[in-house]
Amino acid sequence: MEHFKTFVTRTVEREGRLLLVEGPIAPEKLRRCKLHPALDAFRRPAEQHAALVEIAELPEGRIIAAREGDLIVGYVTFHYPDELERWSEGGMDDLIELGAIEVADEYRGLGIAKALIATAFADEQLDNVIVYTTEYYWHWDLEGSRLNVWEYREMMENLMKTVGMVWFATDDPEICAHPANCLMVRIGKDVPLSSAERFDRVRFRQRFMY
């Protein structure tokens, strides 16, 4: 299938300075940038930087980043599901995971995360795919945010709802492992019914549940 990629740029003001929020970013441009040292939620910044470049090189891969000069201070990733995860079982070429979303501590509270995902969905470029994200409480920065697990869950849900993602039920064991975990999904307006039905079969192994 064709993956539409329209480069979009937005700005976010921080103490009189403008941050650029842009993407999908080409891998060549990503290589010239540096990752903020506080972007270490998933792996060391240098390793995460290399991973972002690899994702940007994928046909379906998208990296949306917020940067100050050549310093990346926040990003969100989009790519196919990992082959070892249940979400790849349907063999769907129109199912995309919104994977990592991260903003450096000192840049939080400025609306960067909202700008990142708004940029990703701009110009209807994801309307021909199903985008999903799995939210697990053990990935959340509860200590840094000073939120409890339910407040953080509400914050993440509200963020995803800004681009039309909604809560979907599933019998996936990892999501069912804790009531705060959740699956959020956006089915693009150009996605065929057959794909939505196939996704239903992926999210429920116990067929009687849907």
C-alpha positions as CSV (number, residue, x, y, z in Angstrom):
1,M,0.0,0.0,0.0
2,E,1.0,3.6,-0.4
3,H,2.2,5.5,2.7
4,F,1.5,9.2,2.3
5,K,4.1,11.4,3.9
6,T,3.5,15.2,3.9
7,F,6.1,17.3,5.6
8,V,4.5,19.6,8.1
9,T,6.0,22.3,10.4
10,R,4.5,23.9,13.4
11,T,6.0,26.2,16.1
12,V,5.8,26.1,19.9
13,E,6.9,29.2,21.9
14,R,9.1,28.6,25.0
15,E,10.2,31.7,27.0
16,G,10.3,33.8,23.9
17,R,12.1,31.2,21.8
18,L,10.4,29.2,19.1
19,L,10.7,25.4,18.9
20,L,10.1,23.7,15.6
21,V,7.7,20.7,15.5
22,E,8.1,19.0,12.2
23,G,7.9,15.7,10.3
24,P,7.9,13.2,9.0
25,I,11.6,13.9,9.1
26,A,14.0,12.4,6.6
27,P,16.7,10.1,8.0
28,E,19.5,12.3,6.6
29,K,18.1,15.3,8.6
30,L,17.8,13.2,11.8
31,R,21.4,12.1,11.5
32,R,22.5,15.8,11.6
33,C,20.5,16.4,14.8
34,K,21.3,15.5,18.4
35,L,19.0,14.0,21.0
36,H,18.5,15.8,24.3
37,P,20.3,13.8,27.1
38,A,17.1,13.6,29.1
39,L,15.4,11.6,26.3
40,D,16.3,8.2,27.9
41,A,13.0,6.6,28.8
42,F,13.4,3.7,26.4
43,R,17.2,3.4,25.9
44,R,20.3,5.6,26.1
45,P,20.0,8.8,24.0
46,A,22.7,7.7,21.5
47,E,21.0,4.3,21.0
48,Q,17.6,5.9,20.7
49,H,18.9,8.4,18.2
50,A,20.1,5.5,16.0
51,A,16.7,3.8,16.4
52,L,14.9,6.9,15.3
53,V,17.0,7.1,12.1
54,E,16.2,3.4,11.4
55,I,12.5,4.0,11.8
56,A,12.7,7.1,9.5
57,E,14.3,4.8,6.8
58,L,11.3,2.4,6.8
59,P,8.7,2.9,4.1
60,E,5.9,3.2,6.7
61,G,8.1,4.8,9.4
62,R,7.5,8.3,10.6
63,I,9.4,10.4,13.1
64,I,7.9,13.7,14.2
65,A,10.2,15.7,16.3
66,A,10.4,18.9,18.3
67,R,13.7,20.6,18.1
68,E,15.5,23.7,19.3
69,G,18.2,24.3,16.7
70,D,19.7,20.9,16.0
71,L,18.7,19.6,19.5
72,I,15.7,17.2,19.5
73,V,13.7,17.7,22.7
74,G,10.7,15.5,21.9
75,Y,9.6,13.0,19.4
76,V,6.9,10.5,18.4
77,T,7.4,7.4,16.3
78,F,5.1,5.5,13.9
79,H,5.9,2.1,12.4
80,Y,4.5,-1.4,11.8
81,P,3.9,-3.6,14.8
82,D,6.9,-5.6,16.0
83,E,6.9,-9.1,14.5
84,L,7.0,-10.6,18.0
85,E,3.8,-8.8,19.2
86,R,0.2,-10.0,18.7
87,W,-0.6,-6.8,16.7
88,S,1.4,-8.2,13.7
89,E,-0.6,-11.4,13.6
90,G,-3.1,-10.1,11.1
91,G,-0.4,-9.4,8.5
92,M,-2.0,-6.0,7.9
93,D,-0.2,-3.4,5.8
94,D,-2.6,-0.7,6.9
95,L,-2.1,-1.1,10.7
96,I,0.5,1.3,12.2
97,E,1.7,1.6,15.7
98,L,2.1,5.0,17.4
99,G,5.0,3.7,19.4
100,A,7.2,5.9,21.6
101,I,6.3,9.5,22.5
102,E,8.7,11.4,24.7
103,V,9.5,15.0,25.7
104,A,12.5,16.1,27.7
105,D,11.7,17.0,31.3
106,E,12.5,20.7,31.0
107,Y,10.3,21.1,27.9
108,R,7.2,19.5,29.4
109,G,4.0,21.5,30.0
110,L,4.4,23.5,26.8
111,G,1.9,21.5,24.6
112,I,4.8,19.8,22.7
113,A,3.3,16.3,22.9
114,K,0.0,17.6,21.5
115,A,1.8,19.4,18.7
116,L,3.8,16.3,17.9
117,I,0.8,14.1,17.3
118,A,-1.3,16.9,15.6
119,T,1.6,17.3,13.1
120,A,1.6,13.5,12.5
121,F,-2.0,13.4,11.6
122,A,-2.1,16.7,9.6
123,D,-3.3,16.8,6.0
124,E,-5.2,13.5,6.2
125,Q,-1.9,11.6,5.7
126,L,-2.9,8.8,8.1
127,D,-6.5,8.5,6.9
128,N,-5.8,5.3,5.0
129,V,-4.5,3.4,8.0
130,I,-5.5,2.2,11.4
131,V,-3.3,3.8,14.1
132,Y,-3.1,2.2,17.5
133,T,-1.1,2.7,20.6
134,T,-0.7,0.5,23.7
135,E,-0.5,2.4,27.0
136,Y,1.2,0.5,29.8
137,Y,1.5,2.1,33.2
138,W,5.0,0.8,33.8
139,H,6.2,3.0,31.0
140,W,4.8,6.2,32.6
141,D,6.9,8.7,34.4
142,L,4.8,8.8,37.5
143,E,7.6,10.1,39.7
144,G,8.6,12.9,37.4
145,S,5.0,14.0,36.6
146,R,3.8,13.6,40.3
147,L,0.6,12.0,39.0
148,N,-0.9,8.9,40.2
149,V,-1.5,6.0,37.7
150,W,-5.1,7.1,37.0
151,E,-4.3,10.7,36.5
152,Y,-1.5,9.8,34.1
153,R,-3.9,7.4,32.3
154,E,-6.4,10.3,31.9
155,M,-3.7,12.6,30.6
156,M,-2.6,10.1,28.0
157,E,-6.2,9.4,26.9
158,N,-7.0,13.1,26.6
159,L,-3.8,13.6,24.5
160,M,-4.7,10.8,22.1
161,K,-8.3,12.0,21.9
162,T,-7.1,15.3,20.4
163,V,-6.4,13.4,17.1
164,G,-9.5,11.2,17.2
165,M,-8.0,8.1,19.0
166,V,-10.4,6.3,21.3
167,W,-10.3,3.5,23.8
168,F,-10.8,0.0,22.3
169,A,-11.4,-3.2,24.3
170,T,-9.1,-6.1,23.8
171,D,-8.2,-9.4,25.5
172,D,-4.5,-8.9,25.1
173,P,-2.8,-10.2,28.3
174,E,-0.4,-7.4,28.7
175,I,-3.1,-4.7,28.5
176,C,-5.4,-6.8,30.8
177,A,-2.5,-7.1,33.3
178,H,-3.5,-3.8,34.9
179,P,-6.7,-1.8,34.7
180,A,-4.9,1.4,34.0
181,N,-3.4,-0.1,30.8
182,C,-5.3,0.6,27.6
183,L,-5.5,0.3,23.9
184,M,-6.2,3.5,21.9
185,V,-7.2,3.4,18.2
186,R,-8.0,5.6,15.3
187,I,-9.5,4.0,12.2
188,G,-8.9,6.4,9.3
189,K,-11.9,7.4,7.2
190,D,-10.4,5.7,4.1
191,V,-9.8,2.4,5.8
192,P,-11.9,-0.4,4.3
193,L,-14.4,-2.3,6.5
194,S,-12.4,-5.5,5.8
195,S,-9.4,-4.1,7.6
196,A,-11.4,-2.9,10.6
197,E,-12.9,-6.4,10.9
198,R,-9.4,-8.0,10.6
199,F,-8.2,-5.7,13.4
200,D,-11.1,-6.9,15.5
201,R,-9.9,-10.5,15.1
202,V,-6.4,-9.4,16.2
203,R,-7.4,-7.6,19.3
204,F,-9.7,-10.5,20.4
205,R,-8.4,-14.0,20.4
206,Q,-11.5,-15.1,22.3
207,R,-14.0,-14.5,19.4
208,F,-17.1,-14.5,21.6
209,M,-16.0,-11.3,23.2
210,Y,-16.8,-9.1,20.2
